Each structure stands twice: as C-alpha cells, then as structure tokens.
Amino acid sequence: MNPAPFLSSKEKLVLGRIVTGSYSQDPSTKEINVQGDVDMSEGYGKAASKMTRSRWFKDIPFQFGEVTGNFDVSNQDIISLEGSPYKVGGTYYCQSASLRDIKGAPQEVGEDFNCGGNQIRSLRGGPVKVGGNYNCPSNGLTSLVGAPEEIFGDFNCGYNSVKVLTGAPMIVHGNFDYSFNPLKTLQGAPRKVGGDFIFAYDDMIEHYRRRSLSSLEGAPDEIGGWFIYLDTLKIRWNLAGWIEGYKKHPDLFGPWIPSQLDSIENFEGISHSDAALIRTQFPEIFQKMTANIDPEAVVALADLGDLGF
C-alpha cells in the first residue's frame, strides 16, 4: 500500500531526506504524519543540494499532522511556521530562524519548545501545552501574552523587551528566567515557581543594571528554589530570605515584608540578629513570630534581654 499516494516523486525525495523513521499521508486531509523525527535544520540544508535548500526551506513544504519525535526547522531562513504539525511528541526547534511570529506552531509539544533568537514580538499562536521547557530568549518580545498557563519545565524569556509580565504562565514547575528585561514591577508574574525565579543582569553592562525593580508587588506566592536578583542577591522565598533581601535592598523588601503578614507561617532560619531586626523594623511580624512558638523556643531566636523580655 502506498503510504503517500498524493505526493510527487520530488516530494517523496525531500521527505526521505528530512524524515528519520516512517511517514504516511492522511488521504482526507493530505497531512503528513510521522513516526519519528523531522529535521529541516541548517545541518540538513548544508547536506542537501542547492536547489533543495533554496526552494524548500524558506517555508515548511508540507502540511504535517502529528510527529511522534522531534521537529526541527532551526537555523534556516524560515519566515513562517505554517505547515507545522499540530502535535509534536518530542522537542520543537525553530530557534535562530527568520520568524516574526509563531503562528502555526504546534498546539501541543511533548518536550521542549525552542523559539529563541528570532524577531518575534508576541507569543500568540504558539503552543498551549508544553511538557518540558519553553525557551523564547533573545527575540524582540514586548509581551508574554500567548504563553501557556502552565509550564512543566523551565520558562526562559530573557534578553527581550518585556516591561510587564502580564500573560506569563501562572504555574512554572521549573525555573522562571526573565533576566535582561526592562521590568520595574513583578505584576503578572507566575503564582507558583517550582525552581528558581531569576532576574539577573550582567554587571559589565551598566545601562542594564540601572533597570532594577522598583517594587516586588506581584511576586510569586511560592518559589521552590532561589530568588535571584541582579548579581547581588540569592535567597529562599520565605521570611528568613526576605530579611536577607532587606539588608541589601531595603527599598524593595521594606514594603514587601509587612504586606506578607497574613501569609507568613514559616519562621525557620531566623538568627538572633534577624530577630532583633524584625522586632525593630517589623514589629507586627515579630509579634506573630513570638505568638506562634513556645516560650522555650523564643530563647533560641534571640537574647531575651535584647528583645525586651
């Protein structure tokens, strides 16, 4: 039985070069379904003939349906993702191409989605489900609207022009990296980050260092890893970490700490000196801290004479 009865011999030749595995054509939709990988990346283009490169790799030459493995159009002159499969079981690569948007990208990607190094301004039209990492750094992004609501790996949107995080995923199970963006607040940030929350700048680039946050308003409710800010701060996202943050960035953490009064339940890691600082700078926090522990445990927090007991 002919797996692709509607394809020309030239089209079959191209598929034979770019498909690792097997393929078939849906007779009703004419879509190409692949059991395996599709590779139209620069590596393929260099190995192909000049005619094949120039003709086929300005765009995606077929309408794909489902690809069980990886799909790679990276490092080519692709200007549109139309023709991409609607579902990719592995990783989808379209980085370092000539894209201005990601319309036409798969709606579901089983592993990673990589679209960095293009000229993309928006994530609209991209996948709604990504099982691994979502990487969109080094574009011209001005907004994260269009990103999936939940990312099961890391989300990297560094080196863009995003001024607000509106549209960012609400849950990121891995790291959330928004380094090298001109942000002033964290409004719109994910509510839960399982890994690190990273806002770092290269200390060799002074004009980026001036673009520091003016507020922590909108920061995540939960960060499982480190909160990393510029090149000066790496803390856990709890009271002990916030006190360390206050010592280096009082303008940021001074307003933030009392705003979290109702949510603070964990007082672990508070040193003697930290307890004294909390007593003088954040008396309501100190009152809650001492009211929720045994009197014997208060002794472990700080010298009682220093604290006025």
PAZAPA-4460 file (N, C-alpha, C; in steps of 0.05 Angstrom, whole numbers, plus 32768, in hexadecimal, padded with zeros to 4 digits):
% residues 309
    n_x    n_y    n_z   ca_x   ca_y   ca_z    c_x    c_y    c_z   seq   type   mol
   8011   7FE8   8000   8000   8000   8000   8012   8019   8000     1      M     A
   800B   802C   7FEF   801A   8045   7FED   8014   8057   8005     2      N     A
   8028   805D   8017   8022   806D   802F   801D   808A   8028     3      P     A
   8024   8093   8010   8020   80B0   8009   8018   80B2   7FEC     4      A     A
   7FFF   80AA   7FE5   7FF7   80A8   7FC9   7FF5   80C3   7FBB     5      P     A
   7FF3   80D9   7FCA   7FEF   80F3   7FBD   8009   8103   7FBA     6      F     A
   8020   80F8   7FC0   8039   8106   7FBF   8047   8100   7FA5     7      L     A
   8055   8115   7F9B   8065   8111   7F83   807F   8103   7F8A     8      S     A
   808D   80FA   7F76   80A7   80ED   7F7C   80BB   8100   7F88     9      S     A
   80BA   8119   7F81   80CD   812D   7F8D   80C6   8131   7FAA    10      K     A
   80AC   8132   7FB0   80A4   8136   7FCC   80AC   811E   7FDD    11      E     A
   80A9   8106   7FD2   80B1   80EE   7FE0   80D0   80EE   7FE5    12      K     A
   80DE   80F9   7FD1   80FB   80FA   7FD4   8103   810D   7FEC    13      L     A
   80F5   8123   7FEE   80FB   8136   8004   80F3   8129   801E    14      V     A
   80DC   811D   8020   80D4   8110   8039   80E8   80FA   8040    15      L     A
   80F2   80EC   802D   8106   80D8   8033   811F   80E3   803F    16      G     A
   8125   80FC   8039   813D   8109   8044   8138   8114   8060    17      R     A
   8120   811E   8065   811B   812D   807E   810F   811B   8093    18      I     A
   8104   8104   808C   80F6   80F3   80A0   8109   80DD   80A9    19      V     A
   810B   80DA   80C3   8118   80C2   80CE   8102   80B1   80DB    20      T     A
   80FD   809B   80CF   80E6   808B   80D8   80D5   8085   80C0    21      G     A
   80BB   8085   80C4   80A8   8080   80AE   8093   8096   80AD    22      S     A
   8087   8099   8096   8072   80AD   8093   805A   80A1   8083    23      Y     A
   8044   80AE   8086   802C   80A7   8076   801C   80C0   8071    24      S     A
   800B   80C0   805D   7FFB   80D7   8057   7FDD   80D0   805B    25      Q     A
   7FD0   80E2   806A   7FB4   80DE   806F   7FA5   80E4   8055    26      D     A
   7F96   80D1   804A   7F89   80D5   8030   7F74   80EB   8030    27      P     A
   7F68   80F1   8047   7F53   8105   8048   7F5E   8121   804C    28      S     A
   7F72   8124   805C   7F7D   813F   8063   7F97   8145   8053    29      T     A
   7FA3   8130   8048   7FBD   8132   803A   7FD4   8138   804E    30      K     A
   7FCF   8137   8068   7FE4   813D   807B   7FF7   8126   807D    31      E     A
   8010   812D   8082   8026   8119   8085   8029   8112   80A3    32      I     A
   8025   80FA   80AA   8029   80F0   80C5   8043   80E0   80C6    33      N     A
   8053   80E6   80DB   806E   80DA   80DC   8071   80CA   80F6    34      V     A
   807A   80B2   80F3   8083   80A2   810A   80A1   80A5   810C    35      Q     A
   80AA   80B9   811B   80C7   80BF   811C   80CC   80DC   811C    36      G     A
   80E2   80E5   8111   80EB   8101   8112   80E9   810E   80F6    37      D     A
   80E6   8128   80F6   80E8   8138   80DD   80FE   814D   80E2    38      V     A
   8112   814D   80D0   8129   815F   80D3   812D   8170   80B9    39      D     A
   8125   8189   80BB   812A   819C   80A5   813D   81B2   80AE    40      M     A
   814D   81AC   80C2   815F   81C0   80CD   8176   81C6   80BB    41      S     A
   8187   81D9   80C3   819F   81E1   80B3   81B0   81C9   80AC    42      E     A
   81B3   81B6   80BF   81C3   819F   80BA   81B9   818F   80A2    43      G     A
   819F   818D   809F   8194   8180   8088   8199   8190   806F    44      Y     A
   8194   81AB   8071   8196   81BC   8059   81B2   81BB   804D    45      G     A
   81C7   81BA   805E   81E2   81B9   8054   81E8   819F   8045    46      K     A
   81DA   818A   804D   81DF   8170   8040   81CF   816D   8027    47      A     A
   81BA   817E   8024   81A8   817B   800D   81B3   818A   7FF5    48      A     A
   81A6   8186   7FDF   81AE   8194   7FC7   81A6   81B2   7FC8    49      S     A
   81B3   81C2   7FB8   81AD   81DF   7FB8   8190   81E4   7FB0    50      K     A
   8186   81D4   7F9D   816B   81D7   7F94   8157   81D1   7FAB    51      M     A
   815C   81BC   7FBA   814A   81B5   7FCF   814B   81C9   7FE5    52      T     A
   8162   81D3   7FEC   8164   81E8   8002   8154   8200   7FFA    53      R     A
   8159   820B   7FE3   814D   8225   7FDC   812E   8222   7FD8    54      S     A
   8126   820B   7FCE   8109   8209   7FC9   80F9   8202   7FE1    55      R     A
   8103   81EF   7FF1   80F2   81E4   8006   80F4   81F1   8021    56      W     A
   810A   81FF   8027   810E   8206   8043   810B   8224   8049    57      F     A
   80FC   8232   8038   80F2   824C   803F   80D8   8249   804E    58      K     A
   80CB   8232   804B   80B3   822B   8059   80B2   820D   805E    59      D     A
   809D   8204   806B   809A   81E7   806F   808A   81DB   8058    60      I     A
   8096   81C9   8049   808B   81C1   802F   8074   81AE   802F    61      P     A
   806C   81A5   8047   8056   8193   8049   8044   819C   8060    62      F     A
   802B   8192   8060   801A   8195   8078   801D   817B   8088    63      Q     A
   802A   817E   809F   802D   8167   80B0   8016   8165   80C3    64      F     A
   8010   814C   80CC   7FFA   8148   80DF   8006   8143   80FB    65      G     A
   800F   812B   8100   801B   8124   8119   8037   8117   8115    66      E     A
   804A   8121   8124   8065   8116   8123   806C   810C   813F    67      V     A
   8072   80F2   8141   8076   80E6   815B   8090   80EE   8168    68      T     A
   80A4   80F5   8158   80BF   80FC   8163   80C3   811A   8163    69      G     A
   80DB   8122   815B   80E3   813F   8159   80DC   814A   813E    70      N     A
   80D8   8165   813E   80D4   8174   8125   80E6   818C   8126    71      F     A
   80F8   818E   8112   810D   81A2   8113   810E   81B2   80F9    72      D     A
   8109   81CC   80FB   810C   81DF   80E5   811F   81F6   80ED    73      V     A
   8131   81F0   8100   8143   8205   810B   8159   820C   80F7    74      S     A
   8164   8224   80FB   817B   822E   80EC   8176   822D   80CD    75      N     A
   815D   8232   80C6   8157   8235   80A9   814A   8250   80A4    76      Q     A
   8143   8255   808B   8136   826F   8085   8118   826D   8086    77      D     A
   810E   825C   8097   80F1   8258   809A   80E5   8273   80A4    78      I     A
   80D0   827C   8096   80C2   8295   809E   80A6   828F   80A9    79      I     A
   809D   8277   80A7   8082   826F   80B1   8083   8253   80BB    80      S     A
   8073   824D   80CF   8071   8232   80DA   8058   8224   80CF    81      L     A
   804A   8230   80BD   8033   8223   80B1   803C   8209   80A3    82      E     A
   802E   81F4   80A7   8035   81DA   809E   8040   81C8   80B4    83      G     A
   8045   81D4   80CB   804F   81C4   80E2   803A   81B0   80EB    84      S     A
   8042   819A   80F7   802F   8187   8102   801F   8194   8119    85      P     A
   8007   818B   811D   7FF7   8196   8134   8000   8189   814E    86      Y     A
   800F   8173   814C   8018   8165   8164   8034   815A   815F    87      K     A
   8047   815F   8171   8062   8154   8170   8067   8146   818A    88      V     A
   806F   812D   8188   8073   811D   81A0   808E   8123   81AE    89      G     A
   80A1   812D   819F   80BC   8133   81AA   80BF   8151   81AD    90      G     A
   80D6   815B   81A3   80DD   8178   81A5   80D8   8185   818A    91      T     A
   80CE   819E   818C   80CA   81AE   8174   80DF   81C4   8174    92      Y     A
   80F0   81C5   815E   8105   81D8   815C   80FF   81EC   8145    93      Y     A
   80FE   8205   814B   80FC   8219   8136   810D   8232   813C    94      C     A
   8121   822E   814D   8133   8244   8155   8145   824C   813E    95      Q     A
   814E   8265   8140   8162   8270   812D   8158   826D   8110    96      S     A
   813F   8273   810C   8134   8273   80F1   812F   8290   80E9    97      A     A
   811A   8295   80D9   8113   82B1   80D1   80F6   82B7   80D8    98      S     A
   80EE   82AE   80EF   80D1   82B0   80F6   80CB   82CB   8103    99      L     A
   80B3   82D5   80FD   80A9   82ED   810A   8091   82E6   811C   100      R     A
   8087   82CE   811A   8072   82C5   812C   8073   82A6   812C   101      D     A
   8064   829A   813D   8064   827C   813F   8048   8271   8138   102      I     A
   8039   8280   8129   801F   8275   8120   8024   825D   810F   103      K     A
   8014   8248   8113   8018   822F   8104   8028   821B   8113   104      G     A
   8034   8222   812A   8043   820F   813A   8031   81F9   8144   105      A     A
   803C   81E2   814C   802B   81CD   8158   801C   81D7   8170   106      P     A
   8004   81CD   8174   7FF5   81D4   818C   7FFD   81C4   81A4   107      Q     A
   800A   81AD   819F   8013   819C   81B5   802F   8192   81AF   108      E     A
   8041   8196   81C2   805C   818C   81C0   8063   817B   81D8   109      V     A
   806B   8163   81D3   8070   8150   81EA   8088   8157   81FA   110      G     A
   809D   8162   81EE   80B5   8168   81FD   80BA   8186   81FC   111      E     A
   80CF   8190   81F0   80D6   81AC   81F1   80CC   81BB   81D8   112      D     A
   80C7   81D5   81DB   80C0   81E7   81C5   80D5   81FD   81C5   113      F     A
   80E5   81FF   81AF   80FB   8212   81AD   80F7   8225   8196   114      N     A
   80F3   823E   819C   80EF   8252   8186   8101   826B   818A   115      C     A
   8116   8268   8199   8128   827F   819E   8137   8288   8186   116      G     A
   8142   82A0   8187   8154   82AA   8172   8146   82B1   8158   117      G     A
   812C   82B9   815A   811E   82C2   8142   8117   82E0   8146   118      N     A
   8102   82E8   8139   80F9   8304   813B   80DC   8305   8143   119      Q     A
   80D5   82F3   8155   80BA   82EF   815E   80B1   8305   8171   120      I     A
   809A   8311   816D   8090   8326   817E   807A   831B   8191   121      R     A
   806E   8305   818B   8058   82FA   819A   8059   82DC   819A   122      S     A
   804E   82D0   81B0   804C   82B3   81B2   8031   82A8   81A9   123      L     A
   8020   82BA   819F   8005   82B1   8196   8008   829D   817F   124      R     A
   7FF7   8289   8180   7FF7   8275   816B   800A   825E   8171   125      G     A
   8019   825F   8187   802B   824A   818E   801D   8233   819D   126      G     A
   802C   8220   81A7   8020   8209   81B4   8012   8210   81CD   127      P     A
   7FFD   8201   81D3   7FEE   8205   81EC   7FF6   81F1   8201   128      V     A
   8004   81DC   81F9   800E   81C9   820C   802B   81C1   8204   129      K     A
   803D   81C4   8218   8059   81BD   8214   8061   81AB   822B   130      V     A
   806A   8193   8225   8070   8180   823B   808B   8184   8247   131      G     A
   809D   8193   823A   80B8   8198   8245   80BD   81B6   8248   132      G     A
   80D3   81BF   823D   80DB   81DB   823F   80CF   81EC   8228   133      N     A
   80C9   8205   822F   80C0   8219   821B   80D6   822E   8219   134      Y     A
   80E5   822F   8203   80FB   8242   8200   80F5   8256   81EA   135      N     A
   80F3   826F   81F2   80EE   8285   81DF   8101   829D   81E3   136      C     A
   811B   8299   81EA   812C   82AF   81EF   8136   82BC   81D5   137      P     A
   8141   82D4   81D8   814F   82E2   81C2   813D   82E6   81AA   138      S     A
   8125   82EF   81AF   8113   82F7   8199   810E   8315   819D   139      N     A
   80F9   831F   8192   80F1   833B   8197   80D7   833C   81A7   140      G     A
   80D2   8327   81B8   80B9   8325   81C6   80B4   833E   81D7   141      L     A
   809B   8349   81D4   8092   835F   81E5   807C   8355   81F8   142      T     A
   8073   833D   81F5   805D   8332   8205   8060   8314   8206   143      S     A
   8056   8308   821C   8055   82EB   821F   8039   82E0   821A   144      L     A
   8027   82F1   8212   800C   82E8   820C   800D   82D2   81F6   145      V     A
   8000   82BC   81FB   8001   82A6   81E8   8010   828E   81F3   146      G     A
   801F   8292   8209   802E   827C   8215   801A   8268   8222   147      A     A
   8021   824F   8224   800F   823C   8232   800C   8244   824F   148      P     A
   7FF5   823C   825B   7FF0   8242   8276   8001   8232   828A   149      E     A
   800A   821B   8281   801A   8209   8292   8031   81FE   8281   150      E     A
   8049   8200   828D   8061   81F5   8280   806C   81DF   8292   151      I     A
   8071   81C8   8287   807A   81B1   8297   8098   81AF   829A   152      F     A
   80A7   81C1   828D   80C4   81C3   8290   80CB   81E0   8297   153      G     A
   80E0   81EB   828A   80E8   8206   828E   80DB   8219   827A   154      D     A
   80D8   8232   8282   80CF   8247   826F   80E5   825C   826E   155      F     A
   80F0   8260   8256   8106   8273   8253   80FE   8288   823F   156      N     A
   80FA   82A1   8248   80F3   82B7   8237   8107   82CE   8239   157      C     A
   8120   82C7   8240   8135   82DB   8243   813D   82E9   8229   158      G     A
   814B   8300   822D   8155   830F   8216   813F   8317   8202   159      Y     A
   812A   8322   820D   8114   832D   81FC   810E   834A   8205   160      N     A
   80F7   8354   81FD   80EF   836F   8204   80D5   8370   8213   161      S     A
   80D1   835C   8224   80B9   8359   8233   80B9   836C   824B   162      V     A
   80A5   837E   824C   80A4   8391   8262   8091   8389   8278   163      K     A
   807E   8378   8272   806B   836D   8286   8068   834F   8280   164      V     A
   8062   8340   8295   8061   8322   8293   8044   8318   828D   165      L     A
   8032   832B   8287   8017   8322   8280   8018   830E   826A   166      T     A
   8009   82F8   826E   8009   82E2   825A   801D   82CC   8260   167      G     A
   802E   82D0   8274   8041   82BA   827B   8032   82A2   8286   168      A     A
   803E   828A   8284   8031   8272   828F   802B   8277   82AD   169      P     A
   8015   826C   82B6   800E   826E   82D2   801C   8259   82E3   170      M     A
   8023   8243   82D7   8032   822E   82E6   804A   8225   82D5   171      I     A
   8061   8226   82E0   807A   821D   82D3   8086   8208   82E6   172      V     A
   8088   81F0   82DD   8092   81DB   82EF   80B1   81DB   82F1   173      H     A
   80BF   81E7   82DE   80DB   81EA   82DF   80E3   8207   82E6   174      G     A
   80F8   8211   82D9   8102   822C   82DD   80F2   8240   82CC   175      N     A
   80EF   8259   82D6   80E4   826F   82C7   80FA   8284   82C5   176      F     A
   8104   8288   82AC   811B   829A   82A8   8112   82B1   8296   177      D     A
   8110   82C9   82A2   8109   82E1   8293   811F   82F6   8293   178      Y     A
   8138   82EC   8293   814F   82FD   8294   8150   830F   827B   179      S     A
   815E   8326   827F   8162   8339   8268   8148   8342   825B   180      F     A
   8135   8349   826C   811C   8356   8262   8118   8370   8272   181      N     A
   810E   8385   8267   810B   839E   8274   80F3   83A0   8287   182      P     A
   80F1   838D   829A   80DB   838C   82AC   80DE   839F   82C4   183      L     A
   80C8   83AA   82CE   80C9   83BA   82E6   80B9   83AD   82FD   184      K     A
   80A5   839D   82F6   8095   838E   830A   8092   8372   8301   185      T     A
   8087   8361   8313   8083   8345   830C   8065   833F   8308   186      L     A
   8055   8353   8303   8039   834E   82FD   8036   833B   82E5   187      Q     A
   8026   8327   82E9   8022   8313   82D4   8034   82FB   82D5   188      G     A
   8046   82FB   82E9   8059   82E4   82EC   8049   82CA   82F3   189      A     A
   8056   82B3   82EE   8049   829A   82F6   8042   829A   8314   190      P     A
   802D   828C   831B   8026   8289   8337   8036   8274   8345   191      R     A
   803F   8260   8335   804F   824B   8341   8066   8244   832E   192      K     A
   807E   8243   8339   8096   823C   832A   80A4   8225   833A   193      V     A
   80A7   820E   832E   80B3   81F7   833C   80D1   81F9   833F   194      G     A
   80DE   8207   832C   80FB   820A   832E   8103   8226   8336   195      G     A
   8117   8231   8327   8121   824C   832D   8112   8261   831E   196      D     A
   8110   8279   832B   8104   8290   831F   811B   82A4   831A   197      F     A
   8121   82A9   8301   813B   82B6   82FA   8137   82D0   82EC   198      I     A
   8142   82E5   82F8   8142   8300   82EB   815F   830A   82ED   199      F     A
   8170   8301   82DB   818C   8307   82DC   8195   8319   82C5   200      A     A
   81A9   8329   82CB   81B6   833A   82B7   81D3   8335   82B8   201      Y     A
   81E1   8338   82A1   81FE   8337   82A0   8209   8351   82AC   202      D     A
   8219   834E   82C1   8223   8366   82CE   8237   8376   82BD   203      D     A
   823D   836C   82A5   824E   837B   8294   823E   838E   8282   204      M     A
   8224   838C   8283   8213   839D   8272   8204   83B1   8284   205      I     A
   820F   83C8   8287   8205   83DB   829B   81E9   83E5   8295   206      E     A
   81E2   83E9   827B   81C8   83F3   8275   81B2   83DF   827C   207      H     A
   81B8   83C5   827C   81A4   83B1   8285   81A2   83B1   82A3   208      Y     A
   81B8   83B5   82B1   81B8   83B5   82CE   81A6   83CB   82D9   209      R     A
   81A3   83E1   82CA   8193   83F7   82D3   8175   83EF   82D2   210      R     A
   816F   83DB   82C2   8153   83D3   82BF   814B   83BF   82D5   211      R     A
   814C   83C7   82ED   8145   83B5   8303   8128   83B9   830B   212      S     A
   811E   83A5   8319   8102   83A6   8321   80FD   83BD   8334   213      L     A
   80E5   83C8   8332   80DD   83DC   8345   80CA   83D1   835A   214      S     A
   80C0   83B9   8356   80AD   83AD   8368   80AD   838F   8365   215      S     A
   80A6   8380   837A   80A2   8363   8379   8084   835D   8377   216      L     A
   8074   8370   8373   8057   836B   8371   8052   8359   8359   217      E     A
   8042   8344   835E   803D   8330   8349   804F   8319   834A   218      G     A
   8062   8318   835C   8075   8301   835D   8066   82E7   8363   219      A     A
   8072   82D1   835C   8065   82B7   8360   805D   82B2   837D   220      P     A
   8048   82A2   8380   8041   8299   839B   8054   8284   83A5   221      D     A
   805F   8274   8392   8070   825E   839A   8087   825B   8386   222      E     A
   80A0   8259   8391   80B8   8254   8381   80C6   823D   838E   223      I     A
   80C8   8227   8380   80D4   820F   838C   80F2   8210   838D   224      G     A
   80FF   821F   837B   811C   8221   837B   8126   823C   8386   225      G     A
   8137   8249   8377   8142   8262   837F   8135   827A   8372   226      W     A
   8133   8290   8380   812C   82AA   8375   8147   82B8   836F   227      F     A
   814D   82BC   8355   8167   82C7   834D   8162   82E2   8341   228      I     A
   816E   82F7   834D   816A   8312   8344   8184   8320   833D   229      Y     A
   8186   832A   8324   819F   8336   831B   81B7   8323   8320   230      L     A
   81CD   832E   8328   81E4   831D   8330   81EA   8320   834D   231      D     A
   81D6   8329   835C   81DA   8330   8378   81CB   831F   838C   232      T     A
   81B7   8310   8383   81A5   8303   8397   819C   82E7   838D   233      L     A
   819E   82D4   839F   8195   82B9   839A   8189   82AE   83B4   234      K     A
   816F   82AE   83B6   8162   82A7   83CF   814B   8293   83CB   235      I     A
   8144   8286   83E1   812C   8276   83E1   8113   8288   83E5   236      R     A
   80FD   8280   83DA   80E5   8291   83DA   80D4   828B   83F3   237      W     A
   80DF   8294   840A   80D2   8292   8423   80DB   82AA   8434   238      N     A
   80D2   82AB   844D   80D8   82C2   845E   80F6   82C5   8462   239      L     A
   8104   82AF   8467   8121   82B1   846B   812F   82BC   8452   240      A     A
   8126   82B3   843B   8131   82BE   8422   812B   82DB   841D   241      G     A
   8112   82E3   8424   810A   82FF   8420   811A   8311   8432   242      W     A
   8121   8308   844A   8131   8319   845C   814D   831C   8450   243      I     A
   8158   8307   8444   8172   830A   8436   816F   831E   841F   244      E     A
   8158   831D   8411   8153   832F   83FB   8150   834C   8405   245      G     A
   8144   834F   841C   8141   836A   8428   815C   8377   842E   246      Y     A
   816E   8367   8437   8189   8372   843E   8197   837D   8426   247      K     A
   8192   8372   840E   819F   837B   83F6   818E   838E   83E5   248      K     A
   8174   838A   83E6   8162   839A   83D6   814A   83A2   83E7   249      H     A
   814E   83B4   83FA   8138   83BB   840C   8121   83C9   83FE   250      P     A
   8127   83D6   83E7   8111   83E4   83D8   80FE   83D0   83CD   251      D     A
   8107   83B8   83C6   80F6   83A3   83BB   80E8   8393   83D1   252      L     A
   80F7   838A   83E4   80ED   8377   83F8   80E0   8385   8410   253      F     A
   80E6   839E   8414   80DA   83AD   842A   80BB   83AD   8427   254      G     A
   80B0   83B5   8410   8093   83B4   840D   8088   8398   840A   255      P     A
   8098   8386   83FF   808E   836B   83F9   808A   835A   8412   256      W     A
   809C   835B   8425   809A   8349   843C   8080   834E   844D   257      I     A
   8079   8366   8454   8060   8369   8463   8047   8363   8453   258      P     A
   8049   8365   8438   8032   835E   8428   802C   8340   8428   259      S     A
   803F   8330   8431   803C   8313   8432   8035   8308   844D   260      Q     A
   802D   831A   845F   8027   8313   847B   8014   82FB   847D   261      L     A
   7FFE   82FB   846E   7FEA   82E6   8470   7FF4   82CB   8465   262      D     A
   8007   82CC   8452   8010   82B3   8446   8028   82A7   8454   263      S     A
   8036   82B5   8465   804E   82AB   8472   8047   8297   8487   264      I     A
   8050   827F   8484   804C   8269   8497   8067   825C   849E   265      E     A
   807B   825F   848E   8094   8252   8492   80A9   8265   849D   266      N     A
   80B2   825F   84B5   80C6   8271   84C2   80E1   8263   84C5   267      F     A
   80E5   824E   84B6   80FE   823F   84B7   8115   8250   84AB   268      E     A
   812C   824C   84B6   8144   825A   84AB   8148   8276   84B5   269      G     A
   8138   827F   84C8   813B   829A   84D3   8151   829A   84E8   270      I     A
   8166   82A9   84E3   817C   82AB   84F6   8176   82BE   850C   271      S     A
   8188   82C0   8520   8185   82D3   8536   8184   82EF   852C   272      H     A
   8196   82F6   851B   8197   8312   8510   817F   8318   84FF   273      S     A
   8175   8303   84F0   815E   8307   84DF   8145   830D   84F1   274      D     A
   8143   82FE   8507   812C   8302   8519   812C   831E   8524   275      A     A
   8144   8328   852B   8146   8344   8535   813E   8358   8520   276      A     A
   8146   8353   8507   813F   8365   84F1   8121   8364   84EC   277      L     A
   8115   834C   84ED   80F8   834A   84E9   80E9   8359   84FF   278      I     A
   80F3   8357   8517   80E6   8365   852E   80E5   8383   852A   279      R     A
   80FB   838E   8520   80FC   83AC   851D   80F0   83B6   8503   280      T     A
   80F3   83A7   84ED   80EA   83B0   84D3   80CE   83A6   84CC   281      Q     A
   80C7   838E   84D6   80AE   8382   84CE   80A0   8377   84E7   282      F     A
   8097   8388   84F9   808C   837F   8513   8074   836D   8511   283      P     A
   8063   8371   84FC   804C   835F   84FA   8055   8342   84F2   284      E     A
   8069   8341   84E2   8074   8326   84DB   8080   8319   84F4   285      I     A
   808F   8329   8504   809B   831F   851C   8086   8315   852F   286      F     A
   8070   8324   8532   805B   831B   8544   804F   8301   853B   287      Q     A
   804B   82FD   8521   8040   82E4   8517   8054   82CE   851B   288      K     A
   806E   82D4   8517   8083   82C0   8519   8084   82B5   8536   289      M     A
   8083   82C6   8549   8086   82BE   8565   806C   82B2   8570   290      T     A
   8056   82B9   8564   803C   82AF   856E   8037   8292   8565   291      A     A
   8045   828A   8550   8040   826F   8545   8055   825B   854C   292      N     A
   8066   8260   8560   807A   824D   8568   807A   824A   8586   293      I     A
   8085   8235   8590   8086   8231   85AD   809A   8245   85BA   294      D     A
   8095   824C   85D3   80A8   825F   85E0   80C4   8255   85E0   295      P     A
   80C8   823B   85E2   80E4   8230   85E1   80F1   8235   85C6   296      E     A
   80E1   8234   85B1   80EC   8239   8596   80F4   8256   8592   297      A     A
   80E7   8268   85A1   80ED   8284   859E   810B   8289   85A5   298      V     A
   8114   827A   85B9   8130   827C   85C2   8143   8276   85AB   299      V     A
   813B   8263   8599   814C   825C   8583   814C   8271   856D   300      A     A
   8139   8282   856D   8138   8297   8559   814B   82AE   855E   301      L     A
   814C   82B7   8576   815D   82CE   857C   8160   82D0   859B   302      A     A
   8173   82E0   85A3   8178   82E5   85BF   8160   82F4   85C9   303      D     A
   8153   82EA   85DF   813A   82F6   85E8   813F   8312   85F3   304      L     A
   8156   8318   85FE   815C   8333   8607   815B   8346   85F0   305      G     A
   8167   833E   85DA   8168   8350   85C2   814C   8356   85B8   306      D     A
   813A   8342   85BB   811F   8345   85B0   810C   8351   85C3   307      L     A
   8115   8357   85DB   8104   8365   85EE   80F2   8354   85FF   308      G     A
   80F8   833A   8601   80E7   8328   8612   80F1   832A   862F   309      F     A
***
